[in-house]
């Protein structure tokens, strides 16, 4: 059987584009990205076993495996699975915290608890995942009620792409929230992978 040497990075489909870009930018040729469907976030209880299956079907093909998932609403069950499988994950509660940086995210929430976060993925898919996902396309009058405790929309931008920024601004306007943009790049994902694999990061 052919053995594919290197490190497997298991990530969510919602951040796959950003992780692939990170790997290519740094020239990490021995790292391989595989993602699970983004819709698993709608049923987070399914995430741990889906990751377990990916680990078990991939283990013999790679020298190492890293999981680029936070807890993502699994209530600690993902950590339980990873302890059993002997695989490390990036940590944190959700990808917003990792992209922004733990300290910076905590500061943002302390300064303004009513913050609604968008990644580039969510900005691109705002209508499908937020408006239709919450039924606001059918009942737009519910928008003000659902978001009444929010004051701002924080767009965690991975690249300075004017088209995606415009989509994020439109999302903020739709929700009636003040818009802020923070250019975060790969955030803590890059730091975690580089530290674990003892490899350099390109500027």
PEURFEN-V600567 format. One record per backbone hydrogen bond with DSSP energy under -0.5 kcal/mol. CO is the residue of the C=O (numbers start at 1). NH is the residue of the N-H. If there is no record, write none. Layout:
CO,NH + CO,NH
//
This chain:
2,4 + 3,5 + 6,63 + 6,64 + 7,9 + 7,32 + 8,10 + 8,66 + 9,11 + 9,34 + 10,68 + 11,36 + 12,15 + 15,19 + 16,20 + 17,21 + 18,22 + 19,23 + 20,24 + 21,25 + 22,26 + 23,27 + 23,28 + 24,27 + 27,29 + 28,31 + 30,7 + 32,9 + 34,11 + 36,13 + 37,40 + 38,41 + 39,42 + 40,43 + 41,44 + 43,46 + 44,47 + 44,48 + 46,50 + 47,51 + 48,52 + 49,53 + 50,54 + 51,55 + 52,56 + 53,57 + 54,58 + 55,58 + 55,59 + 58,61 + 58,62 + 59,62 + 64,8 + 65,88 + 66,10 + 66,68 + 67,90 + 69,91 + 71,74 + 74,77 + 76,80 + 77,81 + 78,82 + 79,83 + 80,84 + 81,85 + 82,86 + 82,87 + 88,67 + 92,71 + 93,72 + 94,97 + 94,98 + 95,99 + 96,100 + 97,101 + 98,188 + 101,105 + 102,106 + 103,107 + 104,108 + 105,109 + 106,110 + 107,111 + 108,112 + 113,115 + 114,151 + 114,152 + 116,154 + 118,156 + 119,123 + 120,124 + 121,125 + 123,126 + 125,129 + 126,130 + 126,131 + 127,132 + 130,134 + 131,136 + 131,137 + 132,135 + 135,138 + 135,139 + 139,142 + 140,143 + 142,146 + 143,147 + 145,148 + 147,150 + 151,178 + 152,116 + 152,154 + 153,155 + 153,180 + 154,118 + 154,156 + 155,157 + 155,182 + 156,120 + 157,184 + 157,185 + 159,161 + 160,162 + 161,165 + 162,166 + 163,167 + 164,168 + 165,169 + 166,170 + 167,171 + 168,172 + 169,173 + 170,174 + 171,175 + 172,176 + 172,177 + 173,176 + 178,153 + 180,155 + 182,157 + 182,184 + 184,187 + 186,189 + 187,190 + 187,191 + 188,192 + 189,193 + 190,194 + 191,195 + 192,196 + 193,197 + 194,198 + 194,199
//
